[in-house]
């Protein structure tokens, strides 16, 4: 069964995480997702990768672990996910504790969507040279998995390095919340296969690209010795098209996640109703 999620950049002028989460749960959605940017540099030189230039909510978005905790506390079954957490910009040990903590307070409902970032100036403001972000992200995820699963964890990499340490809580989800790797093909697909528990390919252009890519992704996984069934696919920001949803379902896509505007409830709720009709169709 194809699952449906909603992603929002929560701001101080958008619908709040508690209200949105409750509305989603009532409507039968599976999950709510929160984007992340710590800041946008005033002298940004990196081109925005999407259409129409950078949007205001990129400057204004709240911390995802805070908003998702609020969403979890307001619901009983709705899953909560980072879409995506920018790993090269975060401290590894502290992020491991955040993930374990939010998985605890949500009783195992956390989905850890991760990405490596596109904004060079933003990433480098956090002390990570842009060219090293992919290796740092990989080491961070590998180290976090040690922290989540071992009573005495240690990790020794080029960018993440610590001797045996002890930290709790451990996640409710065993062995840990799923690490869902976001990004474009083929690079993020390779990262998902190497250290992820699923893949979040962007699908804004519709069926043509992603429907052709998914079988290739599964072939790559098999060639790397991973069971393709252990790496579910989440289609990120697809068009609202019923036939496309049926094709995703037939292809074995686990979920689709639609974006809604960072706006008040009176703007967002009609969008939820439209997507909900698609979900029931």
N, C-alpha and C positions, 0 to 999 in steps of 0.2 A: 504493500500500500504506500503510495506516494505521500510523504509528510509535507506540511506547509509551515513556513516560518516567515516572520516579519522582522526587518532590520530598520533601525532608526538611529540617527545621531541625536541623542537626548541633549537638549539645551534648556536654558532657563525660560525659553519662550515656546517650547514644544509641549505636546501632551506629556504628562509625567510618566515615569516607568511603572508606578503602581497602577495607574488608571489604564494604561495601554495593556499591561500584562493581564489585568482582569478582563478587559474587553476581548483579548485574544483567547483566553481560556474559555470564556463563555461561547465563543464562536467556533471552538474546536480546532484552533491552530495548535501545532506541536511546540513551537519555540518562538522566543523573542531574542533578537541579537542587537548588540550595541557596537557601533564603530568607535575608533580611537584616533585621536591626535593630541599629543601633549600640548602643542602650540603650533602656530604657523609663523615662521620667521618673517619679519617685516621686509627684509631684503631678499626674499626668496627668488632664486634664479632657476630652480628646477621647473621645467614645464609641467603643467598639470596634465595627467594622463587621460582625463575624461573630456567629454564634450562641454563647451560653453564656459570654460575657465573654472577656477576654484570657487566653491560655494561658501556662503557665510557660515554654515553650520560646521565646516572644517575648523574654523577659528574658535567656535563656541562650544564644542561638544564636551560634555562632562566625562569624568573618569568612568570607564565601563564597569569596573568592579563595584563601584558604589551604586550606580543605577541598576545593575543586574541584581544586586543584593536586595534592593527595594522591590524589584519585580518578583523575586523569589518569595519574599515575605508576604506578598499580596496574593499568592496563588498556591495551588496544591500539586498540580501535575505539569504545568507548563515548564518546558526546558528553557534554560537561559544560556546564551552563547556570546562570546566575543567575536565580532565580525568586522575586522580582525584585530587581535592584540599585536602591537608592533614590538616584537621580541628584541630586536637590536637596541631599542631605546630603553629597555627595562633591566633592572638588576635581577640577575638570575635567581639568587637565593630568596629575595623578597617576593618575587613573582611566584615562585614555587609555593611559598606560604599563602599568598593570596588565592591561588588556585585551589589548594587544599582546603582553605578556610571557606571559600564560597561553595565548594562542593559539599562541605560539611553542613553549612547552614541551609543549603537548598535540598539536603538529603539526596545527594547524588544526581542532581539535575543539570549539572554544568557541562557545556560543550566548549572546548578550548580551541576556538578558531585563531590561527596565528598567521602572521605575514611578516615580511622583511622590510617593507616600506619602499616608497618611491621618492620621498622628499629629502634630497641630499643634505640641505641645510638643517632641517629638523633633526635628522639622525645624527649629524655631526655635532650639533649642540649638546647631545647627550654623551659625547666622547667616543663615538664609534666611527672610525673612518668609513666612508660610504662603500669603498671597494671591499671592505672586510665584513660587511653586514651579513652576508649569507653564511659564512663560516661561523661567525659569532652566534647567529640564530641556531644553527645546527648544534653547536656545542651547548648552548643554553638549554635546548630541549632535551638533549641527551643527559645533561646534568640534572635537570628537573626530574626526569624519570628516575634517576638514582635517589634523589631526595624523597620522592613520593613512595618509593617501594622498599627502601632499605632503612634499617634502624640506625646504622652507621654508614652514611653516604660519603663518597669521595669522588672527585672528578679532576682529571688533569688534561687540560687542553691548552691551546695557545692563548685563547681569550678568556676562558672560564677555567679557574684552577682553584681547588680547595682540598685540604686534607680531610680525613674522616671527621664528620660532624654529625650532630644529632639535632633533629628539629621535628616538631609535631605541630598541628595534627597531620595525620595522613588522610588522603581523600577517602570518602565513603565509597566511591566507584573503584572497583578493583580491575586491573592493578592501578589505574589512574583514569581521570577523565580523558575522553578521546581527544587526541591532538589532530585537528583538522587543518590541513595546510592550504592556504589560499594563494592565488596567483594565476599567472597565465601559462599556457602550454608552450614549450615542453618543460621549462625550468622548474616551475612549482610542482609539476607532476613527478619529476625526478626526486624533488625534496620530499614529497608526500610518501613516495615509495621507500626512500631511505630511512626516514625517521618519523613518519606520520602514521595516523590511524584512520585516515580518510583524506579526501581531496575536495577543495572548494573552488572549482573553476568558475571564472566569471563568464556569464552567458547573456550579456545585454544585446548582442546582435542577433539572437534568436537561435533557431534550430540548426542551421547549416553547420556552423563551426563545432559546437559542443557535441552534437549527435555523432559527428565523424570522429571526434577526438576521444570520446569515452572508450570505444573499443581499442583504440591505440594505447590508451592509458592502461587498460587491463592487460594488454599484451606485454607492455613494458614491465608491469608488476610481475607477471609470470616469468618473464625472462630474468628478472632480478631475484627470483626465488621467493617472492611474496605471493600469498594466496590472494587473487584479485577480489574475492568475496570479503576479505578482511579489510578492504580499503573502500568503504562506501563513498559514493559521489554525492555532493550537494551542489546543485546548480544555483549559482549566485546571480541574482538580479535578472531573471529571464523575462521575456515579454509575457504579458497576460494573454495567453492564447490556449484555449482548451485543447485543440488538437496537439499542440506542442506538449502539454501536460500528459496526454495519453501516450505520446511517443517516449517521453521520459520514463513514465511508469513501465512501459513495455521493455525499455532498455535496462531497467533495474536501478534507476536513480533513486537514492534514498529519500531525498527531500529537495524542495525548491524554497528559496528565500527571496522574498520580494522587498523592495525598499518602499518606504512611505516618507512623505516630507516631514522635516523638522518644523512642525506647525501645531497649533492648538487642536483640541479634540474635534471641533466642528469641521475642520478640514480633513483630519486623519480618519475619522470613523466611517465616512462614506467610502473611502478607499478600501478600508477593511471589508466593508460589505461587498464591494465589487470583487475583491479577491476571494472572499468567502463563497460567493456564488460560483466562482471558477473552481474552488476546492470541492464543492458539492457536485459539480457537473461531471 
